[in-house]
Amino acid sequence: MELLKTLERIVGAEHLRAGDDVRGYAVDGAYPSVAVFPGSVDEVSAVLAASSAAKAAVIPRGGGVHMSLGGIPKRADVVLNLGRLARLLDHEPGDMTSTVQAGMVVAEYQAYLGRQGQFVGLDPSNPGRATIGGILAANVSGPRRHRYGTARDVLIGLRVVDAGGTVVKGGAKVVKNVTGYDMNKLYVGSLGTLGVIVEATFRLYPIPACERTWVAAFSTVAKARRVVAQILDSPLVPSAVELLNATAAREVSRHVGATSEVNGVVLAVAIASVPEAVAAQIRSVQEMGGEADDDGVLEGQTHEAFWAAVRDFGGSDVAAIVLKTSVPLDKVGETMEQGERLSAEHGLQAAAISEAGAGVLRFYLTADDAAYRAARLSQVVESLRAFAVQRHGSLVVLKAPVDVKTKVDVWGPAGKGFALMRGLKEQFDPGYILNPGRFVGGL
């Protein structure tokens, strides 16, 4: 086809795949015709311009870690893989800012910054595969969100290519300059439906001299939540505050090498600063956790292994479905219990991990057999979403089989802002070629 020839001229035959070679790039059963691997922003621009002219649907892709997020694509013609755009473009240690191309893997980026004693406050799952552009497009965050915020909070500038191939910029390389801030907010979390992120500029932080974790087991969620409330109402500055149900805690313990049985819930609080401050804050947390059945302090490799297991929770690889609920802080405990209860009623196992200081919970649901799995999973999604909405929260399906996605809306109700979102889509992507159907309301 003519588009295939045009794309080959743009990126070169060695950076293009077609036919059976692109079957591995299918998204929820939608198979593209071609995958292209541009090596520059100019090539990204040319690919999008050609695809737009041909009215071909484009699926942007980084490391593929978050491709399960979103609805089933209405069309999938061209996979635009940004893996070759993986250069560090700028780093100003004195200003604590850095600019990087979207295809760079997060772990590689952090390793470079680490040699300068700095890091970016993002800790997504699978950092060895996840790319900068992918985590921005999906608005992914990890345990460090508690202290450093989400991607929107650490991002100060973007370079994006729109559906027609025009390159646009927002923000700046100076932390205090907020020009274009709204544009940054617009593209982050839009799942590549408004434009393709090709470069990002971040504010950086110095690597703390010391970090340790207090881990405590509680017989009930309510007891753990009382400790969380005390921590949040205190002068303490944790890096992360995570609450794990028994199923998740046992899985994390297995990865860390611990053998103790977990029957209730586990609360983990990470503290990072100079050694003296860390020791003092850990003692304060221990005093607040007087109701704990058992507790201890992790440091060194054990500390690192624990947070890697939480961040890259193993259930995400084998779970039939992964859900993310956001609720008010005082509703975290009952939402965790409701998710466990609903799962058990439908013959499912539920591992749950909560960013307890942010009101975010992730449920990893598995089933022993595939019989009626789609129906049961769909019922849990609808029931738990209704529960969350009644408590002024929301639920998003992060991962699910296609047969579940055909039964439920992975994003949930679009709300009053949908008309605005649709207007933005029509303005930024009038031909609806970028990830069509995968965003809120089928945009």
URPE-V92240 format. One record per backbone hydrogen bond with DSSP energy under -1.0 kcal/mol. NH is the residue of the N-H (numbers start at 1). CO is the residue of the C=O. E is the energy in kcal/mol with one decimal. If there is no record, write none. Layout:
nh = [NH	NH]
co = [CO	CO]
e = [E	E]
This chain:
nh = [5	6	7	8	9	10	11	12	15	16	17	19	21	22	23	25	26	27	30	33	34	35	36	37	44	45	46	47	48	49	50	51	52	53	54	55	56	58	59	61	69	71	74	77	78	79	80	81	82	85	86	89	90	92	96	97	98	99	100	101	102	103	104	106	107	109	110	111	112	113	114	115	116	117	118	119	122	129	130	132	133	135	136	137	138	140	145	146	147	148	149	153	154	155	156	157	158	159	160	161	162	165	168	170	172	177	181	184	185	186	187	188	189	190	191	193	196	198	199	200	201	202	203	204	205	207	210	212	213	214	215	216	217	218	224	225	226	227	228	229	230	231	232	233	234	239	242	243	244	245	249	250	251	252	253	254	255	256	257	258	265	266	267	268	269	270	271	273	278	279	280	281	282	283	284	285	286	287	288	289	292	293	294	296	298	302	304	305	306	307	308	309	310	311	312	313	316	317	319	320	321	322	323	324	325	326	327	331	332	335	336	337	338	339	340	341	342	343	344	345	346	347	348	349	351	353	354	355	356	358	359	360	361	362	363	364	365	366	373	376	377	378	379	380	381	382	383	384	385	386	387	388	389	390	392	393	394	396	397	398	399	404	405	406	407	408	418	421	422	423	424	425	426	427	428	429	432	435	438	442	443]
co = [1	2	3	4	5	6	7	8	12	13	35	33	18	19	20	22	23	30	27	77	77	17	79	15	40	41	42	43	44	45	46	47	48	49	50	52	51	433	78	80	66	438	436	57	57	34	59	36	61	82	84	99	99	97	92	92	202	90	200	87	198	85	101	130	127	105	106	107	108	109	110	111	113	114	113	205	120	126	126	104	102	131	132	133	134	135	142	143	144	144	145	150	150	151	201	201	170	199	168	196	166	162	160	158	156	174	178	180	181	182	183	184	136	187	137	190	161	159	159	100	157	98	154	96	119	117	273	271	298	269	296	267	294	265	220	221	222	223	224	225	226	227	228	229	231	270	268	354	266	352	245	246	247	248	249	250	251	252	253	253	218	244	216	242	214	240	212	210	274	275	276	277	278	279	280	281	282	283	284	285	289	217	217	215	213	299	300	301	302	303	304	305	306	307	308	310	313	314	315	365	365	399	363	396	361	394	359	328	329	331	332	333	334	335	336	337	338	339	340	341	342	344	343	366	364	362	243	360	354	355	355	355	325	353	323	351	321	349	370	372	373	374	375	376	377	378	379	380	381	382	383	384	385	386	389	388	326	324	410	322	322	401	401	402	404	404	415	417	418	419	420	421	422	423	424	425	429	58	435	439	440]
e = [-1.6	-2.2	-2.8	-2.0	-1.8	-1.5	-2.4	-2.0	-1.8	-1.3	-2.6	-1.1	-1.4	-1.7	-1.3	-2.0	-1.4	-2.1	-2.0	-2.1	-1.7	-2.6	-2.8	-2.1	-2.0	-2.6	-2.3	-2.5	-2.4	-2.3	-2.4	-2.5	-2.7	-2.2	-1.7	-1.1	-2.8	-3.7	-3.2	-2.5	-1.4	-1.5	-2.8	-1.4	-2.9	-2.6	-2.0	-2.6	-2.4	-1.7	-1.5	-1.8	-2.0	-2.6	-1.7	-1.3	-1.6	-2.5	-2.6	-2.5	-2.3	-2.4	-1.5	-2.8	-2.6	-2.1	-2.8	-2.0	-2.0	-2.4	-2.5	-1.2	-1.5	-1.8	-2.3	-2.1	-2.7	-2.2	-3.1	-2.2	-2.9	-2.3	-1.7	-2.6	-2.1	-2.2	-2.1	-1.5	-1.2	-2.8	-1.9	-1.0	-1.0	-1.3	-3.1	-1.4	-2.9	-2.1	-2.8	-2.4	-2.8	-1.9	-3.3	-2.3	-2.0	-1.1	-2.1	-1.7	-2.0	-1.8	-2.0	-2.1	-2.1	-2.0	-2.4	-1.7	-2.9	-2.8	-1.6	-2.3	-2.6	-2.7	-2.6	-2.8	-2.5	-2.3	-1.6	-2.2	-2.3	-2.7	-2.7	-2.4	-2.9	-2.9	-1.4	-2.7	-1.7	-1.3	-2.1	-2.5	-1.8	-2.4	-2.6	-1.3	-1.5	-2.8	-2.6	-2.3	-3.0	-2.4	-2.8	-2.3	-1.6	-2.6	-2.6	-2.0	-1.6	-2.0	-1.7	-2.2	-2.5	-2.6	-2.9	-2.9	-2.6	-2.2	-2.9	-2.1	-2.4	-2.5	-2.0	-2.5	-2.6	-1.9	-1.7	-2.3	-2.4	-1.9	-1.8	-1.8	-1.9	-2.7	-1.1	-2.1	-3.3	-1.1	-2.1	-2.8	-2.3	-1.9	-2.0	-2.1	-2.0	-2.7	-2.8	-1.1	-2.1	-1.6	-2.6	-2.0	-1.6	-2.3	-2.6	-2.8	-2.9	-2.1	-2.8	-2.4	-1.3	-1.9	-2.3	-2.2	-2.3	-2.4	-2.0	-2.4	-2.9	-1.9	-2.3	-2.2	-1.1	-1.6	-3.0	-2.8	-2.2	-2.1	-2.9	-2.5	-1.7	-2.5	-1.2	-1.3	-2.8	-2.7	-2.3	-3.0	-2.6	-2.2	-2.1	-2.4	-3.0	-2.4	-2.0	-2.0	-2.3	-2.4	-2.4	-2.8	-2.4	-2.1	-2.0	-2.5	-2.9	-2.1	-2.0	-2.5	-1.9	-2.7	-3.0	-2.2	-1.7	-1.1	-2.1	-1.8	-1.7	-1.6	-1.5	-2.1	-2.9	-1.9	-2.3	-2.3	-2.3	-1.6	-3.0	-2.8	-2.2	-2.9	-1.9	-1.9	-1.4]
